[in-house]
Amino acid sequence: MDALSRSLERRTVAAYAVGSLATGGFATLPGLVLVYFLTDTLGVAALAAGAIVTVAKVWDVLIDPVIGARSDQSLARTGSRRRYMVWGALTIPALFALTFAAPASLGPVASGLWVLVAFLLSATAFSLFQVPYVALPAELVKRYDERTRLLTWRVVVLTVALLLFGAGGPALRAVPGDDGTGYLLMGAVAGVVIGAGMLVASRVAPTDIPRASVRATASLAQNYSGGVDALRRSRAFRALLSTYMLQCLAAGLMLAGAQFVATWVLRSELAVTPLFVALIAPAVLLAPAWGVLARRIGKERGFVLASIGFTVATLLLLGLLWAPGPWVYAPIALAGASFAGMQAFPLAMLPDVISDDARRHGSGHAGVIGGLWSAGETTGLGFGAILFTVVLALTGYVESTGGTSVDQSASAVAGIVVAFSIVPATLVAASLATLRRYPLRRADIDGAGDDAP
């Protein structure tokens, strides 16, 4: 009996979900503190910090499709994607710690280059895991609702990871009492947890998938052309990816802005922890509820409702311009509840896209599609942080080194609020237009019967 014929066991759901400790941690902690680490500890100018993040994210975009294609080729040769996942798990702990080990004493240029190189290597290790990980659901289970179940619990763990890293990371950073040691401690502990999550999830990768009709070797150009072909031929993939990229752009922007909102709007650097608790606690509680809703009305309609809720919540945050205070935790909680659906639904829809493409054009391309998906996610999250640094620069934000006290102008504080509210709300509202073009429904997946991959 091959992997596609097995029922979805609880241990499979649990082991796959643990991988989100890695995806949540790697997406959250750099997105939350890396720009702040560069500008307010290492003294790197805001635009230069944004450039560092830009280079790292462009690198991700370049390598993810290649890793996806190579993952498909590995599957064709061995019947499994596990090898790449294990490589990523074993190498990321040291590389992630190294990213936050740059000493301010080197000066802004040298320390900025240190962070850039270390983060590039960390991103490579992460992609070795993440791209095959994204491709696995289509190979683990084939039914519409079972995929929702698998990905819903992944999102539950993902939201726990967001809380663990988003709230625990800054708290851990504060333990030693100085920025340099604190960031290193945070990076080292986080790297170990990320690597452990990767290693557990790698064990769920099937080892007996029927060999796909993918060339055992392919040139670099063919790796990229395979991804472009998948995007060109699948209307469902184009619609889902563009929607998800817009929403990741909004999420990346807010993630990069959270620490700045805590420090300069709420006037407490440690306020980032309750902000994250307010965001993630509702997401943890309501992620299963989104799964129940999906079984009743479909993933696509649920995705629309979650996106609308997030748009409303972020618009309410504009009130921080006039009355910063504890009331902010209410719209943040609404955004968190909506964010759980905005994660669960597209992730559960992606395996449907992969199986639909396989039915129409042949199997063996899940890694290519997963690579493009990871590249799109990285682009959105990364350029969200970059967009935030552009707003900082345009509104006059003043960078500093660790231990140095500065004041920000009213325009800089207003820029932080606008980038944290109106801009992400606009992006998510725009994503609803691309979501309307998504064509697949339950009958398209379950109605395919035994022909569905």
ABEGO torsion letter per residue (X at the ends): XBAAABBBBAAAAAAAAAAAAAAAAAAAAAAAAAAAAAAAAAGBBAAAAAAAAAAAAAAAAAAAAAAAAAAAAAAAAAGBAAAAAAAAAAAAAAAAAAAAABBAAAEAAAAAAAAAAAAAAAAAAAAAAAAAAAAAAAAABABAAAAAAAAAAAAAAAAAAAAAAAAAAAAAAAAAGBAAAAAAAAAAAAAAAAAAAAAAAAAABBAABBBBBBBABBBAAAAAAAAAAAAAABAAAAAAAAAAAAAAAAAAAAAAAAAAAAAAAAGBAAAAAAAAAAAAAAAAAAAAAAAAAAAAAEAAAAAAAAAAAAAAAAAAAAAAAABBEAAAAAAAAAAAAAAAAAAAAAAAAAAAAAAAAAAAAEBGAAAAAAAAAAAAAAAAAAAAAAAAAAAAAAAGBBBBBBGBBBBBBAAAAAAAAAAAAAAAAAAAAAAAAAAAABABBAAAAAAAEAABX
